[in-house]
Amino acid sequence: MPKEIFDILPPEKIENQILEIPLKSFPKKKKRVKNFLFLTFFLLFFLILGLVVFINGFFYSTLFVYLTPKTETKILKTEIEIQTSQTNIDLEKKILPGVLFEIEKEGKKQFITTGKDFIESKAKGVIRVYNSYNPPTPLNLVANTRFLSAEKSKIFRSLKSINLKPAEIEGRKVIPSYIDIEVIAQESGEDYNIGPSKFSIPGLSGTAFYYTTWAESFTEIKGGFKKEIKVVSEEDIEKSKKILEKELGNLAQKSLKEQLPLNFDLAKKGIFVKVLRMSCDKKTKEQGTEFYCQAKIKATGLGFNLSDLKKIALDFLKINLDFSKEFDPQKLVLDYFSQGLNLDKGKMILTLEIKVPLYEKISRESLISEIKGKSEKEIKRLLMKYPQIKEIQLKFRPFWFKKAPDSLERIRIKIQ
């Protein structure tokens, strides 16, 4: 009997296979629930947070009003006395305590000479003077006798008197006598530097000795020159001393200010500079293209506290300004200079110039009362009615509130 063939699975395997299918095909319900709860919580949290921020902003909102007033600059002047003997500021008498500061500085500086001069020298040399006069006769020539050179026709003079012996006669031949003498050029300059030459004696012209007395040189006559040189002039010395004093003085003043305590200052023209020593390595008319000067100076200044000066300025403005005017103390500009420093008495009179930008008084209380509860446009329209106000800037906190708080304490007005 033939075997039967079954093409279906056994019952147990079918059951197992059917049971596995639902597990892979359908999502878990618990995961869905968790996602929904998380999203609900997230939305609820931000809703509550936004509500809190809104309520907080509504009840605690703040408005900052920045006003730029129209100003006019006024300049006032007064005199202040600074004394080393003063210990505290005296507002009524306008006296400030002062402290003496001093410093010494040394320096050396090179300067170029501008003075001009000429140095010159006359050419010198030796010539031989002949006497061939016949009949033989002695001849005496005085010092400074002129000799005219055949070369360049230059005049030279004898330094001493000349005594010429008579010539000698040997048979029919006249043998001249001679003497060597030193001569010097009549003028300075290189033109008198000549080579070997013959010389006539102009002083003998018209006499019997003119043609029988002459001279000649066998070597060069030289040493003549004339040139411009640089020398130290009196103006050079005076000018260099002033320059060195000024430079050292500026250096000393700068160093003096650098050693001042914090918030201290020295007045313009309030520093006394004294020259302790000043000298130059060359004198007037001395030759050279440059020279050096050196000096030692001392600078002394009467310093004062800038805070004290500002207190006096504010007190002075308080007394002298119109009651209807206001100003920002931070915008004061103070300029001051000394009328003279008396070191012996340790005092100085200071001229104080105060530049202050003034504006009409603005009542913050009245403005706040008018502003409260109004919108941004209403506030700007309201403030533009004040002629003393130049510019307005509003800043709301938080930024989305565009209406002024009803609470006066939460409206801040700042004048800038």
C-alpha contacts under 8 A as a table, 3 or more apart, distances in Angstrom:
res1	aa1	res2	aa2	distance
9	L	13	K	6.43
9	L	14	I	6.27
10	P	13	K	5.66
10	P	14	I	6.53
11	P	14	I	5.31
11	P	15	E	6.34
12	E	15	E	5.30
12	E	16	N	6.41
13	K	16	N	5.12
13	K	17	Q	6.17
14	I	17	Q	5.19
14	I	18	I	6.18
15	E	18	I	5.29
15	E	19	L	6.32
16	N	19	L	5.26
16	N	20	E	6.58
17	Q	20	E	5.37
17	Q	21	I	6.90
18	I	21	I	5.73
18	I	22	P	7.93
19	L	22	P	6.65
19	L	23	L	7.75
20	E	23	L	5.70
20	E	24	K	7.13
21	I	24	K	5.67
21	I	25	S	6.44
22	P	25	S	5.34
22	P	26	F	6.20
23	L	26	F	6.47
28	K	31	K	5.88
28	K	32	R	7.20
29	K	32	R	5.38
29	K	33	V	6.56
30	K	33	V	5.24
30	K	34	K	6.41
31	K	34	K	5.18
31	K	35	N	6.44
32	R	35	N	5.33
32	R	36	F	6.36
33	V	36	F	5.23
33	V	37	L	6.27
34	K	37	L	5.23
34	K	38	F	6.27
35	N	38	F	5.22
35	N	39	L	6.26
36	F	39	L	5.28
36	F	40	T	6.19
37	L	40	T	5.12
37	L	41	F	6.13
38	F	41	F	5.15
38	F	42	F	6.10
39	L	42	F	5.05
39	L	43	L	6.26
40	T	43	L	5.33
40	T	44	L	6.09
41	F	44	L	5.09
41	F	45	F	6.05
42	F	45	F	5.23
42	F	46	F	6.53
43	L	46	F	5.41
43	L	47	L	6.09
44	L	47	L	5.02
44	L	48	I	6.16
45	F	48	I	5.28
45	F	49	L	6.10
46	F	49	L	4.85
46	F	50	G	5.92
47	L	50	G	5.24
47	L	51	L	6.15
48	I	51	L	4.99
48	I	52	V	6.13
49	L	52	V	5.10
49	L	53	V	6.19
50	G	53	V	5.10
50	G	54	F	6.03
51	L	54	F	5.10
51	L	55	I	6.06
52	V	55	I	5.16
52	V	56	N	5.89
53	V	56	N	5.04
53	V	57	G	5.93
54	F	57	G	5.08
54	F	58	F	6.03
55	I	58	F	5.02
55	I	59	F	6.23
56	N	59	F	5.36
56	N	60	Y	5.67
56	N	61	S	7.57
57	G	60	Y	5.13
57	G	61	S	4.83
57	G	397	R	7.63
57	G	398	P	6.15
57	G	401	F	7.88
58	F	61	S	5.65
58	F	401	F	7.99
60	Y	410	R	7.56
61	S	396	F	7.46
61	S	397	R	5.48
61	S	398	P	6.14
61	S	401	F	7.48
61	S	405	P	6.41
61	S	410	R	6.99
62	T	396	F	6.04
62	T	397	R	5.04
62	T	398	P	7.33
62	T	404	A	7.41
62	T	405	P	6.54
62	T	410	R	4.84
62	T	411	I	5.93
62	T	412	R	7.72
63	L	394	L	7.11
63	L	395	K	5.88
63	L	396	F	4.72
63	L	397	R	6.23
63	L	404	A	6.03
63	L	405	P	7.09
63	L	410	R	6.43
63	L	411	I	4.90
63	L	412	R	6.19
64	F	394	L	5.89
64	F	395	K	5.09
64	F	396	F	6.42
64	F	411	I	6.13
64	F	412	R	4.87
64	F	413	I	6.02
64	F	414	K	7.47
65	V	392	I	7.25
65	V	393	Q	5.99
65	V	394	L	4.88
65	V	395	K	6.57
65	V	411	I	7.53
65	V	412	R	6.05
65	V	413	I	4.70
65	V	414	K	6.12
66	Y	392	I	5.89
66	Y	393	Q	5.02
66	Y	394	L	6.34
66	Y	413	I	6.07
66	Y	414	K	4.94
66	Y	415	I	5.86
66	Y	416	Q	6.76
67	L	389	I	6.71
67	L	390	K	7.54
67	L	391	E	5.95
67	L	392	I	4.94
67	L	393	Q	6.58
67	L	413	I	7.40
67	L	414	K	6.20
67	L	415	I	4.81
67	L	416	Q	6.09
68	T	389	I	6.08
68	T	390	K	5.45
68	T	391	E	4.94
68	T	392	I	6.44
68	T	415	I	5.98
68	T	416	Q	5.30
69	P	359	Y	6.39
69	P	360	E	7.98
69	P	388	Q	5.66
69	P	389	I	4.33
69	P	390	K	4.96
69	P	391	E	6.87
69	P	415	I	7.24
69	P	416	Q	7.50
70	K	359	Y	6.06
70	K	388	Q	5.34
70	K	389	I	5.73
70	K	390	K	5.17
71	T	357	P	5.61
71	T	358	L	5.15
71	T	359	Y	4.74
72	E	357	P	5.39
72	E	358	L	5.28
72	E	359	Y	6.64
73	T	355	K	6.53
73	T	356	V	5.49
73	T	357	P	4.26
73	T	358	L	6.08
74	K	355	K	5.78
74	K	356	V	5.42
74	K	357	P	6.33
74	K	358	L	7.04
75	I	353	E	6.82
75	I	354	I	5.52
75	I	355	K	4.60
75	I	356	V	6.50
76	L	353	E	5.84
76	L	354	I	5.18
76	L	355	K	6.69
77	K	351	T	7.12
77	K	352	L	5.61
77	K	353	E	4.54
77	K	354	I	6.19
78	T	351	T	6.02
78	T	352	L	5.36
78	T	353	E	6.73
79	E	94	K	7.77
79	E	349	I	6.80
79	E	350	L	5.61
79	E	351	T	4.65
79	E	352	L	5.87
80	I	94	K	5.35
80	I	95	I	5.95
80	I	96	L	7.42
80	I	349	I	5.87
80	I	350	L	4.98
80	I	351	T	6.35
80	I	352	L	6.96
81	E	94	K	6.45
81	E	95	I	4.79
81	E	96	L	6.28
81	E	347	K	7.16
81	E	348	M	5.87
81	E	349	I	4.69
81	E	350	L	5.97
82	I	86	Q	7.81
82	I	95	I	5.67
82	I	96	L	4.75
82	I	97	P	5.76
82	I	98	G	5.59
82	I	302	L	8.00
82	I	304	F	7.55
82	I	347	K	5.48
82	I	348	M	5.21
82	I	349	I	6.39
82	I	350	L	7.25
83	Q	86	Q	5.36
83	Q	95	I	7.23
83	Q	96	L	6.43
83	Q	97	P	5.33
83	Q	98	G	5.20
83	Q	99	V	7.94
83	Q	346	G	5.89
83	Q	347	K	4.40
83	Q	348	M	6.67
84	T	87	T	7.73
84	T	97	P	5.76
84	T	98	G	4.58
84	T	99	V	5.58
84	T	100	L	7.23
84	T	346	G	5.40
84	T	347	K	6.39
85	S	97	P	7.02
85	S	98	G	7.70
85	S	346	G	7.50
86	Q	89	I	7.54
86	Q	95	I	7.64
86	Q	96	L	6.75
86	Q	97	P	4.57
86	Q	98	G	7.08
87	T	97	P	5.42
88	N	96	L	6.97
88	N	97	P	5.99
89	I	94	K	7.58
89	I	95	I	6.01
89	I	96	L	4.94
89	I	97	P	6.23
89	I	308	D	6.69
90	D	93	K	5.63
90	D	94	K	5.48
90	D	95	I	5.06
90	D	96	L	6.56
91	L	94	K	4.82
91	L	95	I	6.80
91	L	311	K	7.81
91	L	312	I	5.79
91	L	315	D	7.15
94	K	312	I	6.55
96	L	304	F	7.18
96	L	308	D	6.90
96	L	309	L	7.42
97	P	304	F	6.61
98	G	302	L	6.08
98	G	303	G	5.50
98	G	304	F	4.88
98	G	305	N	7.75
98	G	347	K	7.90
99	V	302	L	5.56
99	V	303	G	5.17
99	V	304	F	6.48
100	L	300	T	6.97
100	L	301	G	5.76
100	L	302	L	4.58
100	L	303	G	6.14
100	L	346	G	7.64
101	F	256	L	7.07
101	F	260	L	7.90
101	F	300	T	5.65
101	F	301	G	5.31
101	F	302	L	6.30
101	F	303	G	6.94
102	E	256	L	6.65
102	E	298	K	6.96
102	E	299	A	5.44
102	E	300	T	4.20
102	E	301	G	6.31
103	I	252	A	6.57
103	I	255	S	7.62
103	I	256	L	6.26
103	I	298	K	5.70
103	I	299	A	5.45
103	I	300	T	6.71
104	E	252	A	6.82
104	E	296	K	7.10
104	E	297	I	5.67
104	E	298	K	4.30
104	E	299	A	6.34
105	K	248	L	6.61
105	K	251	L	7.74
105	K	252	A	6.07
105	K	296	K	5.69
105	K	297	I	5.53
105	K	298	K	6.45
106	E	248	L	7.25
106	E	294	Q	7.53
106	E	295	A	5.73
106	E	296	K	4.28
106	E	297	I	6.52
107	G	244	L	7.84
107	G	248	L	6.85
107	G	294	Q	5.63
107	G	295	A	5.66
107	G	296	K	6.60
108	K	244	L	7.83
108	K	292	Y	6.91
108	K	293	C	5.76
108	K	294	Q	4.14
108	K	295	A	6.58
109	K	244	L	7.03
109	K	292	Y	5.67
109	K	293	C	5.65
109	K	294	Q	6.40
110	Q	290	E	6.96
110	Q	291	F	5.86
110	Q	292	Y	4.52
110	Q	293	C	6.64
111	F	240	S	6.80
111	F	290	E	5.61
111	F	291	F	5.46
111	F	292	Y	6.03
111	F	293	C	7.70
112	I	289	T	6.03
112	I	290	E	4.39
112	I	291	F	6.53
113	T	230	K	6.50
113	T	231	V	6.20
113	T	232	V	5.28
113	T	233	S	7.21
113	T	236	D	6.38
113	T	288	G	7.05
113	T	289	T	5.28
113	T	290	E	5.21
113	T	291	F	7.07
114	T	230	K	6.71
114	T	231	V	7.00
114	T	232	V	6.79
114	T	233	S	6.90
114	T	236	D	6.75
114	T	289	T	7.97
115	G	230	K	5.74
115	G	231	V	4.88
115	G	232	V	5.40
115	G	233	S	4.75
115	G	236	D	7.39
115	G	285	K	7.88
116	K	228	E	6.76
116	K	229	I	5.83
116	K	230	K	4.89
116	K	231	V	5.56
116	K	233	S	7.86
117	D	228	E	5.67
117	D	229	I	5.35
117	D	230	K	6.37
117	D	231	V	6.45
118	F	226	K	6.84
118	F	227	K	5.48
118	F	228	E	4.40
118	F	229	I	5.75
119	I	226	K	5.79
119	I	227	K	5.67
119	I	228	E	6.49
119	I	229	I	6.96
120	E	188	S	5.86
120	E	189	G	6.78
120	E	224	G	7.34
120	E	225	F	5.36
120	E	226	K	4.11
120	E	227	K	6.43
121	S	188	S	5.21
121	S	189	G	6.65
121	S	223	G	6.68
121	S	224	G	4.98
121	S	225	F	5.21
121	S	226	K	6.44
122	K	184	I	6.44
122	K	185	A	5.38
122	K	186	Q	7.37
122	K	187	E	6.09
122	K	188	S	4.33
122	K	189	G	6.40
122	K	192	Y	7.51
122	K	223	G	6.34
122	K	224	G	4.35
122	K	225	F	6.71
123	A	184	I	5.83
123	A	185	A	5.25
123	A	188	S	7.06
123	A	189	G	7.57
123	A	190	E	7.67
123	A	192	Y	5.89
123	A	193	N	5.93
123	A	221	I	6.09
123	A	222	K	4.64
123	A	223	G	4.41
123	A	224	G	3.90
123	A	225	F	7.65
124	K	182	E	7.28
124	K	183	V	5.82
124	K	184	I	4.50
124	K	185	A	6.35
124	K	221	I	5.40
124	K	222	K	5.65
124	K	223	G	6.32
124	K	224	G	7.50
125	G	182	E	5.77
125	G	183	V	5.64
125	G	184	I	6.68
125	G	219	T	7.76
125	G	220	E	6.87
125	G	221	I	4.42
125	G	222	K	6.68
126	V	180	D	6.59
126	V	181	I	5.59
126	V	182	E	4.51
126	V	183	V	6.07
126	V	217	S	6.51
126	V	219	T	7.62
126	V	221	I	7.28
127	I	180	D	5.66
127	I	181	I	5.64
127	I	182	E	6.42
127	I	183	V	7.07
127	I	215	A	6.39
127	I	216	E	5.49
127	I	217	S	4.46
127	I	218	F	7.31
128	R	178	Y	6.45
128	R	179	I	5.57
128	R	180	D	4.28
128	R	181	I	6.29
128	R	215	A	5.27
128	R	216	E	5.45
128	R	217	S	6.19
129	V	178	Y	5.28
129	V	179	I	5.42
129	V	180	D	6.28
129	V	181	I	7.41
129	V	213	T	7.30
129	V	214	W	5.79
129	V	215	A	4.15
129	V	216	E	6.77
130	Y	164	L	7.63
130	Y	176	P	6.08
130	Y	177	S	5.70
130	Y	178	Y	4.34
130	Y	179	I	6.89
130	Y	212	T	7.85
130	Y	213	T	5.49
130	Y	214	W	5.41
130	Y	215	A	5.78
131	N	138	P	7.91
131	N	139	L	7.45
131	N	164	L	6.48
131	N	165	K	7.33
131	N	166	P	6.76
131	N	167	A	6.10
131	N	176	P	5.19
131	N	177	S	5.24
131	N	178	Y	6.16
131	N	212	T	6.11
131	N	213	T	4.78
131	N	214	W	7.12
132	S	136	P	7.22
132	S	166	P	7.47
132	S	167	A	5.22
132	S	174	V	6.68
132	S	175	I	6.72
132	S	176	P	4.21
132	S	177	S	6.64
132	S	212	T	5.04
132	S	213	T	6.28
133	Y	136	P	5.45
133	Y	137	T	6.29
133	Y	166	P	7.34
133	Y	167	A	6.47
133	Y	176	P	7.61
133	Y	209	F	6.45
133	Y	212	T	5.17
133	Y	213	T	7.11
134	N	137	T	6.96
134	N	167	A	7.30
134	N	174	V	7.49
136	P	166	P	4.73
136	P	167	A	4.97
136	P	168	E	6.68
136	P	169	I	7.82
137	T	165	K	7.24
137	T	166	P	4.52
137	T	167	A	6.95
138	P	163	N	7.51
138	P	164	L	5.61
138	P	165	K	4.64
138	P	166	P	4.31
138	P	167	A	7.79
139	L	163	N	6.08
139	L	164	L	4.96
139	L	165	K	6.57
139	L	166	P	7.25
140	N	161	S	7.41
140	N	162	I	5.59
140	N	163	N	4.57
140	N	164	L	5.99
141	L	145	T	6.54
141	L	161	S	5.68
141	L	162	I	4.82
141	L	163	N	6.44
142	V	145	T	5.81
142	V	160	K	7.13
142	V	161	S	4.35
142	V	162	I	6.21
143	A	157	R	7.75
143	A	158	S	5.62
143	A	159	L	5.67
143	A	160	K	4.32
143	A	161	S	3.98
143	A	162	I	7.01
144	N	157	R	4.75
144	N	158	S	4.68
144	N	159	L	5.82
144	N	160	K	6.84
144	N	161	S	7.49
145	T	157	R	5.31
145	T	158	S	5.41
145	T	161	S	7.83
145	T	201	I	7.77
145	T	203	G	7.39
146	R	155	I	6.24
146	R	156	F	5.70
146	R	157	R	4.64
146	R	158	S	6.83
146	R	201	I	6.06
146	R	202	P	6.61
146	R	203	G	6.86
147	F	155	I	5.56
147	F	156	F	5.12
147	F	157	R	6.02
147	F	158	S	7.85
147	F	199	F	5.68
147	F	200	S	5.69
147	F	201	I	4.91
147	F	202	P	6.82
147	F	215	A	7.87
148	L	153	S	5.92
148	L	154	K	5.62
148	L	155	I	4.72
148	L	156	F	6.50
148	L	199	F	5.06
148	L	200	S	5.24
148	L	201	I	6.26
148	L	202	P	6.93
149	S	152	K	6.70
149	S	153	S	4.94
149	S	154	K	5.34
149	S	155	I	6.51
149	S	156	F	7.70
149	S	197	S	6.32
149	S	198	K	5.83
149	S	199	F	4.44
149	S	200	S	6.78
150	A	153	S	5.42
150	A	154	K	7.80
150	A	197	S	6.04
150	A	198	K	5.49
150	A	199	F	5.88
150	A	200	S	7.80
151	E	154	K	7.27
151	E	194	I	6.95
151	E	195	G	7.75
151	E	197	S	6.05
151	E	198	K	7.69
152	K	194	I	7.77
154	K	185	A	7.70
154	K	186	Q	7.96
154	K	192	Y	6.55
155	I	185	A	6.28
155	I	186	Q	5.68
156	F	183	V	6.00
156	F	184	I	5.33
156	F	185	A	4.31
156	F	186	Q	5.24
157	R	183	V	5.25
157	R	184	I	5.42
157	R	185	A	6.33
157	R	186	Q	6.35
158	S	161	S	7.15
158	S	181	I	7.07
158	S	182	E	6.14
158	S	183	V	4.46
158	S	184	I	6.57
159	L	181	I	7.98
159	L	182	E	6.25
159	L	183	V	5.78
159	L	184	I	7.00
160	K	181	I	7.97
160	K	182	E	7.93
162	I	181	I	7.82
164	L	177	S	6.84
164	L	178	Y	6.50
164	L	179	I	6.78
165	K	177	S	5.89
165	K	178	Y	7.42
166	P	176	P	7.50
166	P	177	S	6.21
167	A	174	V	6.63
167	A	175	I	5.67
167	A	176	P	4.38
167	A	177	S	4.84
168	E	174	V	5.82
168	E	175	I	4.96
168	E	176	P	6.31
168	E	177	S	7.15
169	I	172	R	6.69
169	I	173	K	5.75
169	I	174	V	4.68
169	I	175	I	5.97
170	E	173	K	5.20
170	E	174	V	6.38
170	E	175	I	7.09
185	A	188	S	6.93
185	A	192	Y	6.33
185	A	224	G	7.90
187	E	192	Y	7.70
188	S	192	Y	7.38
188	S	224	G	5.76
188	S	225	F	6.00
188	S	226	K	6.25
189	G	192	Y	6.16
189	G	193	N	7.91
189	G	224	G	4.81
189	G	225	F	3.93
189	G	226	K	4.85
190	E	193	N	5.44
190	E	223	G	7.56
190	E	224	G	4.76
190	E	225	F	4.56
190	E	226	K	7.01
191	D	194	I	7.59
191	D	224	G	7.40
192	Y	221	I	7.61
192	Y	222	K	7.16
192	Y	224	G	6.10
193	N	220	E	7.31
193	N	221	I	5.50
193	N	222	K	4.43
193	N	223	G	6.67
193	N	224	G	5.92
194	I	197	S	7.72
194	I	220	E	5.82
194	I	221	I	5.39
194	I	222	K	6.59
195	G	219	T	6.45
195	G	220	E	4.34
195	G	221	I	6.27
196	P	216	E	7.30
196	P	217	S	4.96
196	P	218	F	4.91
196	P	219	T	5.24
196	P	220	E	5.58
196	P	221	I	7.64
197	S	216	E	5.59
197	S	217	S	5.41
197	S	218	F	7.25
198	K	214	W	7.63
198	K	215	A	5.81
198	K	216	E	4.09
198	K	217	S	6.45
199	F	214	W	5.93
199	F	215	A	4.88
199	F	216	E	5.56
200	S	210	Y	7.85
200	S	213	T	7.62
200	S	214	W	5.10
200	S	215	A	6.47
201	I	204	L	5.77
201	I	205	S	7.24
201	I	210	Y	6.90
201	I	213	T	7.46
201	I	214	W	6.40
202	P	205	S	5.31
202	P	210	Y	7.82
204	L	207	T	5.60
204	L	208	A	7.91
204	L	209	F	6.21
204	L	210	Y	4.81
205	S	209	F	7.96
205	S	210	Y	5.29
206	G	210	Y	6.88
207	T	210	Y	5.69
208	A	211	Y	7.02
208	A	212	T	7.61
209	F	212	T	5.20
209	F	213	T	5.73
210	Y	213	T	5.72
210	Y	214	W	7.70
211	Y	214	W	7.37
217	S	220	E	7.45
229	I	287	Q	7.22
229	I	288	G	7.93
230	K	287	Q	5.96
230	K	288	G	5.66
230	K	289	T	5.58
231	V	284	T	7.58
231	V	285	K	5.34
231	V	286	E	5.36
231	V	287	Q	4.26
231	V	288	G	5.40
231	V	289	T	6.84
232	V	236	D	6.15
232	V	237	I	7.25
232	V	282	K	7.21
232	V	283	K	6.73
232	V	284	T	5.16
232	V	285	K	5.17
232	V	286	E	5.50
232	V	287	Q	6.42
232	V	288	G	6.85
232	V	289	T	7.93
232	V	290	E	7.96
232	V	291	F	7.91
233	S	236	D	5.04
233	S	237	I	6.61
233	S	284	T	5.20
233	S	285	K	5.79
234	E	237	I	5.27
234	E	238	E	6.36
234	E	284	T	5.42
234	E	285	K	7.75
235	E	238	E	5.18
235	E	239	K	5.86
236	D	239	K	5.26
236	D	240	S	5.94
237	I	240	S	5.30
237	I	241	K	6.23
237	I	280	C	7.54
237	I	283	K	7.94
237	I	284	T	7.36
238	E	241	K	5.31
238	E	242	K	6.40
239	K	242	K	5.21
239	K	243	I	6.23
240	S	243	I	5.08
240	S	244	L	6.08
240	S	293	C	7.22
241	K	244	L	5.19
241	K	245	E	6.00
241	K	278	M	7.37
241	K	293	C	7.11
242	K	245	E	5.09
242	K	246	K	6.09
243	I	246	K	5.16
243	I	247	E	6.15
244	L	247	E	5.18
244	L	248	L	6.00
244	L	293	C	7.67
244	L	294	Q	7.62
244	L	295	A	7.33
245	E	248	L	5.30
245	E	249	G	5.79
245	E	275	V	7.39
245	E	295	A	7.40
245	E	297	I	7.61
246	K	249	G	4.90
246	K	250	N	6.09
247	E	250	N	5.19
247	E	251	L	6.17
248	L	251	L	4.97
248	L	252	A	5.97
248	L	297	I	7.13
249	G	252	A	5.04
249	G	253	Q	6.09
249	G	273	V	6.45
249	G	297	I	7.22
249	G	299	A	7.03
250	N	253	Q	5.09
250	N	254	K	6.11
251	L	254	K	5.15
251	L	255	S	6.17
252	A	255	S	5.07
252	A	256	L	5.90
252	A	298	K	7.44
252	A	299	A	6.04
253	Q	256	L	4.88
253	Q	257	K	6.22
253	Q	271	I	7.34
253	Q	299	A	6.58
254	K	257	K	5.25
254	K	258	E	6.27
255	S	258	E	4.99
255	S	259	Q	6.43
256	L	259	Q	5.46
256	L	260	L	6.77
256	L	299	A	7.55
256	L	301	G	7.83
257	K	260	L	5.30
257	K	265	D	7.01
257	K	266	L	7.11
260	L	264	F	5.99
260	L	265	D	7.01
260	L	303	G	7.81
261	P	264	F	5.63
263	N	305	N	5.97
263	N	306	L	5.76
263	N	307	S	7.24
264	F	303	G	6.36
264	F	304	F	5.46
264	F	305	N	4.54
264	F	306	L	5.76
265	D	303	G	5.48
265	D	304	F	5.79
265	D	305	N	6.60
265	D	306	L	6.69
266	L	270	G	6.50
266	L	271	I	7.40
266	L	301	G	6.52
266	L	302	L	6.33
266	L	303	G	4.82
266	L	304	F	6.76
267	A	270	G	4.87
267	A	271	I	7.44
267	A	302	L	7.87
267	A	303	G	7.51
267	A	336	Y	6.15
267	A	337	F	4.99
267	A	338	S	5.78
267	A	350	L	7.65
268	K	271	I	7.32
268	K	336	Y	6.84
268	K	337	F	4.50
268	K	338	S	5.95
269	K	272	F	7.88
269	K	337	F	6.07
269	K	338	S	5.28
269	K	339	Q	7.39
269	K	340	G	7.36
270	G	301	G	6.03
270	G	302	L	6.78
270	G	337	F	6.87
270	G	338	S	4.94
270	G	339	Q	7.67
270	G	340	G	6.61
270	G	341	L	5.96
270	G	348	M	7.80
271	I	299	A	6.53
271	I	300	T	5.52
271	I	301	G	4.34
271	I	302	L	7.15
271	I	341	L	7.48
272	F	299	A	5.62
272	F	300	T	5.10
272	F	301	G	6.22
272	F	341	L	7.26
273	V	297	I	6.88
273	V	298	K	5.72
273	V	299	A	4.43
273	V	300	T	6.45
274	K	297	I	5.57
274	K	298	K	5.25
274	K	299	A	6.41
275	V	278	M	7.05
275	V	295	A	7.41
275	V	296	K	6.23
275	V	297	I	4.36
275	V	298	K	6.50
276	L	295	A	7.43
276	L	296	K	5.38
276	L	297	I	5.06
276	L	298	K	6.87
277	R	295	A	5.16
277	R	296	K	5.01
277	R	297	I	6.83
278	M	293	C	7.28
278	M	294	Q	5.82
278	M	295	A	4.23
278	M	296	K	6.61
279	S	293	C	5.59
279	S	294	Q	5.64
279	S	295	A	6.51
280	C	283	K	7.29
280	C	291	F	7.22
280	C	292	Y	5.60
280	C	293	C	4.05
280	C	294	Q	6.38
281	D	291	F	6.33
281	D	292	Y	5.67
281	D	293	C	6.41
282	K	286	E	6.29
282	K	291	F	6.22
282	K	292	Y	7.55
283	K	286	E	5.54
288	G	291	F	7.25
302	L	341	L	7.72
302	L	346	G	7.77
302	L	347	K	7.74
302	L	348	M	7.53
304	F	308	D	7.80
304	F	309	L	7.86
305	N	308	D	5.41
305	N	309	L	6.55
306	L	309	L	4.91
306	L	310	K	6.17
307	S	310	K	5.12
307	S	311	K	6.28
308	D	311	K	5.10
308	D	312	I	6.45
309	L	312	I	5.27
309	L	313	A	6.28
310	K	313	A	4.88
310	K	314	L	6.09
311	K	314	L	5.19
311	K	315	D	6.12
312	I	315	D	5.09
312	I	316	F	6.02
313	A	316	F	5.05
313	A	317	L	6.20
313	A	354	I	7.15
314	L	317	L	5.08
314	L	318	K	6.08
314	L	329	P	7.56
315	D	318	K	5.07
315	D	319	I	6.46
316	F	319	I	5.36
316	F	320	N	6.18
317	L	320	N	5.10
317	L	321	L	5.49
318	K	321	L	5.93
321	L	325	K	7.05
322	D	325	K	5.55
323	F	326	E	7.82
324	S	360	E	6.09
324	S	361	K	5.71
325	K	358	L	6.14
325	K	359	Y	5.58
325	K	360	E	4.84
325	K	361	K	5.43
326	E	358	L	5.65
326	E	359	Y	5.43
326	E	360	E	6.10
326	E	361	K	5.49
327	F	331	K	7.85
327	F	356	V	6.99
327	F	357	P	6.10
327	F	358	L	4.98
327	F	359	Y	6.38
328	D	331	K	5.48
328	D	332	L	7.20
328	D	357	P	7.56
329	P	332	L	5.62
331	K	356	V	6.94
331	K	357	P	7.22
332	L	354	I	6.95
332	L	355	K	5.98
332	L	356	V	5.12
332	L	357	P	7.40
333	V	354	I	5.94
333	V	355	K	5.04
333	V	356	V	6.61
334	L	352	L	6.99
334	L	353	E	5.88
334	L	354	I	4.95
334	L	355	K	6.47
335	D	352	L	5.97
335	D	353	E	5.07
335	D	354	I	6.57
336	Y	350	L	6.57
336	Y	351	T	5.49
336	Y	352	L	4.55
336	Y	353	E	6.02
337	F	350	L	5.76
337	F	351	T	5.54
337	F	352	L	6.99
338	S	341	L	7.05
338	S	348	M	6.82
338	S	349	I	5.98
338	S	350	L	4.62
338	S	351	T	6.25
339	Q	348	M	7.24
339	Q	349	I	5.55
339	Q	350	L	5.99
339	Q	351	T	6.90
340	G	348	M	5.96
340	G	349	I	6.37
341	L	346	G	7.74
341	L	347	K	6.37
341	L	348	M	4.78
341	L	349	I	7.34
342	N	345	K	5.61
342	N	346	G	5.77
342	N	347	K	5.48
342	N	348	M	6.12
343	L	346	G	4.74
343	L	347	K	6.76
359	Y	388	Q	7.04
360	E	388	Q	6.13
363	S	366	S	5.45
363	S	367	L	6.37
364	R	367	L	5.15
364	R	368	I	6.11
364	R	413	I	6.54
365	E	368	I	5.26
365	E	369	S	6.30
366	S	369	S	5.19
366	S	370	E	6.35
367	L	370	E	5.13
367	L	371	I	6.04
368	I	371	I	5.02
368	I	372	K	6.07
368	I	408	L	6.45
368	I	411	I	6.52
368	I	412	R	7.92
368	I	413	I	7.71
369	S	372	K	5.77
369	S	408	L	7.08
371	I	374	K	5.73
371	I	379	I	5.90
371	I	382	L	7.98
371	I	404	A	6.75
372	K	404	A	5.28
372	K	405	P	5.71
372	K	406	D	5.03
372	K	407	S	7.06
372	K	408	L	6.76
372	K	411	I	7.52
373	G	403	K	6.25
373	G	404	A	4.81
373	G	405	P	5.35
373	G	406	D	4.86
374	K	378	E	5.93
374	K	379	I	6.20
374	K	403	K	5.64
374	K	404	A	5.41
374	K	405	P	7.99
375	S	378	E	5.20
375	S	379	I	6.16
375	S	402	K	5.99
375	S	403	K	4.26
375	S	404	A	6.20
376	E	379	I	5.21
376	E	380	K	6.36
376	E	394	L	7.74
376	E	402	K	5.72
376	E	403	K	5.94
376	E	404	A	7.44
377	K	380	K	5.28
377	K	381	R	6.14
378	E	381	R	5.12
378	E	382	L	6.04
379	I	382	L	5.04
379	I	383	L	6.16
380	K	383	L	5.22
380	K	384	M	6.10
380	K	392	I	7.25
381	R	384	M	5.39
381	R	385	K	7.08
382	L	385	K	5.76
382	L	386	Y	7.90
383	L	386	Y	5.66
383	L	389	I	7.54
383	L	392	I	7.73
384	M	387	P	7.19
384	M	389	I	7.10
386	Y	389	I	5.69
387	P	390	K	7.56
389	I	392	I	7.55
395	K	399	F	7.40
396	F	399	F	5.01
396	F	400	W	7.47
396	F	401	F	6.24
396	F	402	K	6.56
396	F	403	K	7.96
396	F	404	A	7.87
397	R	400	W	7.64
397	R	401	F	6.91
398	P	401	F	5.96
399	F	402	K	7.34
401	F	404	A	7.96
404	A	411	I	7.34
405	P	408	L	7.37
405	P	410	R	6.45
405	P	411	I	6.94
407	S	410	R	5.60
407	S	411	I	7.30
408	L	411	I	5.57
409	E	412	R	7.50
